[in-house]
Amino acid sequence: MSVQYEDHSVTIFESALHQTTSTVAVTKDVIVIVDPTWLPEEIQAIQKHVNERDNGQRKYLLFTHSDFDHIIGYNAFPEAVTIASRGFAVRSGKKETIQEIKDFDDQYYIQRPYLIDYPKVDIIIDYDEQTIDVGETSVTFYLAPGHQADGVFAVINNLNVFIAGDYLSDIEFPFIHHNSEAYSRTLDKAEKIIGEKEIELLIPGHGKATTDIKEMKDRLEDSRWYIEALRKEISEAGSYDVLQAFVDSFSFSRYLGEMHQENLLQMRKEEQQNS
């Protein structure tokens, strides 16, 4: 598994699939493992990395949301205390999510050395700025609905690291599987976090991390513009050429074009519900 970024505390692994990131943050107090994912060899590389840095710290396994690709490595870290939002813990459709993993493994003849199961959550995030303190390490969490209903952000405060889940990617525009208004509010929350927490490293769930504040702000504004452009296209019941050009400007435009059409369907559904 390739390492996208590494410093004295944080290692960001990048999967061959969807450029999905899995992060390991190490302090003298804790090891935080975020969304370990995809292929067995990739997850084994994360396990090896964690074992090499294990000096008896408390281990936490954070799930940023419940998409199957983000929970696929759950049972590879049985010793870790799990963290996720309440929405994640109580959501319906858990069996369907597990079936997605099994279907993926069946399609590619993948055998895993651990059982596939939906994560049991030890620490439930219920509200913004809920914080875990262990020794000198502090991690603050924020609810982040929009992409999915059960998203969560995390900030490792003493490292100034912002774990953003499936937001603020450089290779994806917003995928709105839950609600566009909630997504916009979550972007507002992300902007506040970046400013107030003096973030030095932003880690999206897919694509490249960045240490550049201007890049962080540009990703925020691009996401906002895209959602507003979607609304304009739906409200005007026509084709918004600038929006399509924006979508076409991304790599992997065939797949992203499909996601764009799903966003349009979601936005039309919201429009109908509000009318």
C-alpha positions as CSV (number, residue, x, y, z in Angstrom):
1,M,0.0,0.0,0.0
2,S,1.4,3.4,-0.9
3,V,2.1,6.0,1.7
4,Q,0.8,9.4,0.5
5,Y,2.0,11.5,3.4
6,E,4.2,10.9,6.5
7,D,5.6,13.1,9.2
8,H,6.7,12.3,12.8
9,S,3.1,11.6,14.0
10,V,0.8,11.0,11.0
11,T,0.9,8.5,8.2
12,I,-1.7,8.6,5.4
13,F,-2.0,5.4,3.4
14,E,-3.6,5.6,0.0
15,S,-5.4,2.6,-1.5
16,A,-5.2,1.6,-5.1
17,L,-9.0,1.8,-5.2
18,H,-10.7,5.3,-5.4
19,Q,-7.5,6.8,-3.9
20,T,-9.1,6.1,-0.5
21,T,-7.1,7.3,2.5
22,S,-6.5,5.4,5.7
23,T,-4.8,7.5,8.4
24,V,-2.8,6.5,11.5
25,A,-1.9,9.2,14.0
26,V,0.5,8.3,16.7
27,T,1.3,10.2,19.9
28,K,2.9,9.0,23.1
29,D,-0.7,8.6,24.5
30,V,-2.8,7.1,21.7
31,I,-2.8,5.5,18.2
32,V,-5.8,6.7,16.2
33,I,-6.6,4.6,13.2
34,V,-9.1,6.0,10.7
35,D,-11.1,4.1,8.1
36,P,-8.6,1.2,7.4
37,T,-9.7,-0.1,4.0
38,W,-9.9,-2.0,0.9
39,L,-7.6,-4.8,-0.1
40,P,-6.3,-7.4,2.5
41,E,-2.6,-6.5,1.7
42,E,-3.4,-2.8,2.2
43,I,-5.0,-3.4,5.6
44,Q,-2.1,-5.7,6.5
45,A,0.3,-2.8,5.8
46,I,-1.7,-0.6,8.2
47,Q,-1.6,-3.4,10.8
48,K,2.2,-3.7,10.5
49,H,2.6,0.1,10.8
50,V,0.5,0.2,13.9
51,N,2.3,-2.8,15.5
52,E,5.7,-1.1,14.8
53,R,4.6,2.0,16.6
54,D,2.8,0.4,19.5
55,N,4.4,1.3,22.8
56,G,1.4,0.5,24.9
57,Q,-0.7,3.5,23.8
58,R,-4.4,3.3,23.8
59,K,-5.7,2.5,20.4
60,Y,-8.8,4.1,18.8
61,L,-10.5,3.1,15.6
62,L,-12.5,6.0,14.1
63,F,-15.1,5.5,11.4
64,T,-15.9,8.8,9.6
65,H,-19.2,7.4,8.2
66,S,-20.8,4.1,7.3
67,D,-20.1,3.7,3.6
68,F,-18.9,0.1,3.2
69,D,-15.4,1.0,1.9
70,H,-14.8,2.9,5.2
71,I,-15.7,0.0,7.5
72,I,-14.3,-2.9,5.6
73,G,-11.2,-3.2,7.9
74,Y,-13.1,-3.2,11.2
75,N,-12.2,-6.6,12.5
76,A,-8.6,-6.2,11.6
77,F,-8.1,-4.1,14.8
78,P,-10.1,-6.0,17.5
79,E,-8.0,-4.4,20.3
80,A,-9.0,-0.9,19.4
81,V,-11.8,1.2,21.0
82,T,-14.2,2.2,18.2
83,I,-15.6,5.7,17.7
84,A,-18.4,6.8,15.4
85,S,-21.5,9.0,15.4
86,R,-24.8,7.9,17.0
87,G,-26.3,7.9,13.5
88,F,-23.6,5.4,12.5
89,A,-24.3,3.2,15.6
90,V,-28.1,3.1,15.2
91,R,-28.6,3.3,11.5
92,S,-30.9,0.9,9.6
93,G,-29.5,-1.0,6.7
94,K,-26.5,-2.5,8.5
95,K,-27.1,-5.9,6.8
96,E,-27.2,-4.3,3.4
97,T,-23.9,-2.5,4.1
98,I,-22.3,-5.8,5.1
99,Q,-23.7,-7.4,2.0
100,E,-22.0,-4.8,-0.1
101,I,-18.6,-5.9,1.4
102,K,-19.4,-9.5,0.7
103,D,-20.5,-8.8,-2.8
104,F,-17.3,-6.8,-3.4
105,D,-15.1,-9.7,-2.1
106,D,-17.1,-12.3,-4.1
107,Q,-16.7,-10.3,-7.3
108,Y,-12.9,-10.1,-7.0
109,Y,-12.4,-13.5,-5.2
110,I,-11.0,-11.8,-2.1
111,Q,-10.5,-13.8,1.1
112,R,-9.9,-11.9,4.3
113,P,-8.2,-13.2,7.4
114,Y,-10.9,-11.7,9.7
115,L,-14.7,-11.8,9.8
116,I,-16.8,-9.2,8.1
117,D,-19.2,-7.4,10.4
118,Y,-20.8,-4.0,11.0
119,P,-18.8,-2.1,13.7
120,K,-20.0,-2.1,17.2
121,V,-19.4,1.4,18.5
122,D,-17.7,1.9,21.9
123,I,-17.6,5.7,22.0
124,I,-20.6,7.4,20.4
125,I,-20.3,11.0,19.1
126,D,-23.5,12.9,20.0
127,Y,-22.6,16.5,19.6
128,D,-20.1,19.0,18.2
129,E,-16.9,19.6,20.1
130,Q,-17.2,16.3,22.0
131,T,-13.7,15.6,23.1
132,I,-11.6,12.7,24.2
133,D,-8.5,13.5,26.3
134,V,-5.8,11.0,27.0
135,G,-2.7,12.3,28.7
136,E,-1.5,15.2,26.6
137,T,-3.5,14.2,23.5
138,S,-6.9,15.7,22.8
139,V,-9.2,14.7,19.9
140,T,-12.4,16.8,19.2
141,F,-15.3,15.5,17.1
142,Y,-18.0,17.2,15.1
143,L,-21.1,15.8,13.5
144,A,-20.8,16.1,9.7
145,P,-24.1,15.1,7.9
146,G,-24.6,15.7,4.2
147,H,-22.6,13.1,2.3
148,Q,-24.2,10.6,4.5
149,A,-26.4,11.2,7.5
150,D,-23.9,9.7,10.0
151,G,-20.7,11.5,9.1
152,V,-18.2,12.8,11.7
153,F,-15.2,15.1,11.6
154,A,-12.2,14.7,13.9
155,V,-9.5,17.2,14.9
156,I,-6.3,15.9,16.7
157,N,-5.8,19.2,18.5
158,N,-2.1,19.0,19.5
159,L,-1.2,18.0,15.9
160,N,-3.5,20.5,14.2
161,V,-4.8,17.7,12.0
162,F,-8.3,17.8,10.5
163,I,-9.8,14.4,9.5
164,A,-12.6,15.3,7.1
165,G,-14.0,12.0,5.9
166,D,-15.6,12.2,2.4
167,Y,-15.5,16.0,2.2
168,L,-13.0,18.5,0.8
169,S,-11.4,16.2,-1.8
170,D,-9.2,17.3,-4.6
171,I,-10.4,14.5,-6.9
172,E,-14.2,14.5,-6.1
173,F,-16.9,17.2,-6.0
174,P,-19.5,16.7,-3.3
175,F,-21.3,13.3,-3.4
176,I,-24.7,14.2,-1.8
177,H,-26.2,10.9,-0.6
178,H,-28.1,12.4,2.3
179,N,-29.1,16.1,2.0
180,S,-27.7,19.1,0.2
181,E,-28.7,21.6,2.9
182,A,-27.0,19.5,5.6
183,Y,-24.0,19.3,3.3
184,S,-23.8,23.1,3.0
185,R,-24.0,23.5,6.8
186,T,-21.2,20.9,7.2
187,L,-19.1,22.9,4.9
188,D,-19.7,26.0,7.0
189,K,-18.6,23.9,10.0
190,A,-15.5,22.8,8.2
191,E,-14.6,26.4,7.4
192,K,-14.9,27.3,11.1
193,I,-12.8,24.4,12.1
194,I,-10.0,25.3,9.7
195,G,-9.9,28.8,10.9
196,E,-10.4,28.4,14.7
197,K,-8.3,25.3,15.1
198,E,-5.4,26.6,13.0
199,I,-5.4,23.4,10.9
200,E,-2.0,22.4,9.4
201,L,-3.0,19.2,7.7
202,L,-6.4,18.4,6.1
203,I,-7.1,14.7,5.3
204,P,-10.0,13.9,3.0
205,G,-11.4,10.4,2.6
206,H,-10.4,10.2,-1.1
207,G,-7.6,12.1,-2.8
208,K,-4.6,14.0,-1.5
209,A,-4.1,15.6,1.9
210,T,-3.0,19.2,2.0
211,T,-1.0,21.4,4.3
212,D,-1.8,24.5,2.2
213,I,-4.5,26.8,3.8
214,K,-5.3,28.4,0.5
215,E,-5.9,24.9,-1.0
216,M,-8.2,24.1,1.9
217,K,-10.2,27.2,1.3
218,D,-10.4,26.6,-2.4
219,R,-11.8,23.2,-1.9
220,L,-14.4,24.7,0.4
221,E,-15.4,27.2,-2.1
222,D,-15.5,24.7,-5.0
223,S,-17.8,22.5,-3.0
224,R,-20.1,25.4,-2.2
225,W,-20.2,26.5,-5.8
226,Y,-21.0,23.1,-7.0
227,I,-24.0,22.7,-4.7
228,E,-25.3,26.1,-5.6
229,A,-24.9,25.4,-9.3
230,L,-26.9,22.1,-8.8
231,R,-29.7,24.1,-7.2
232,K,-29.6,26.6,-10.0
233,E,-29.9,23.9,-12.6
234,I,-32.8,22.2,-10.8
235,S,-34.7,25.5,-10.1
236,E,-34.3,26.7,-13.7
237,A,-35.3,23.3,-15.1
238,G,-32.5,23.5,-17.7
239,S,-28.9,22.6,-18.4
240,Y,-26.2,24.6,-16.7
241,D,-23.3,24.4,-19.1
242,V,-20.7,25.8,-16.7
243,L,-21.7,23.1,-14.2
244,Q,-21.2,20.3,-16.7
245,A,-17.8,21.8,-17.7
246,F,-16.8,21.7,-14.0
247,V,-17.8,18.0,-13.7
248,D,-15.9,17.2,-17.0
249,S,-12.8,18.9,-15.7
250,F,-12.2,16.1,-13.1
251,S,-10.3,13.0,-13.8
252,F,-12.3,9.8,-14.0
253,S,-15.1,11.7,-15.5
254,R,-17.2,8.7,-16.5
255,Y,-17.7,7.6,-12.9
256,L,-17.9,11.1,-11.6
257,G,-20.5,11.9,-14.3
258,E,-22.6,9.1,-12.8
259,M,-22.2,10.6,-9.4
260,H,-23.2,14.0,-10.7
261,Q,-26.4,12.5,-12.2
262,E,-27.2,10.9,-8.8
263,N,-26.7,14.4,-7.2
264,L,-29.2,15.9,-9.6
265,L,-31.7,13.2,-8.7
266,Q,-31.1,13.9,-5.0
267,M,-31.6,17.6,-5.5
268,R,-34.8,17.0,-7.5
269,K,-36.1,14.8,-4.7
270,E,-35.3,17.6,-2.1
271,E,-37.0,20.1,-4.4
272,Q,-40.2,18.0,-4.5
273,Q,-40.2,17.5,-0.7
274,N,-39.9,21.3,-0.2
275,S,-42.6,22.3,-2.7
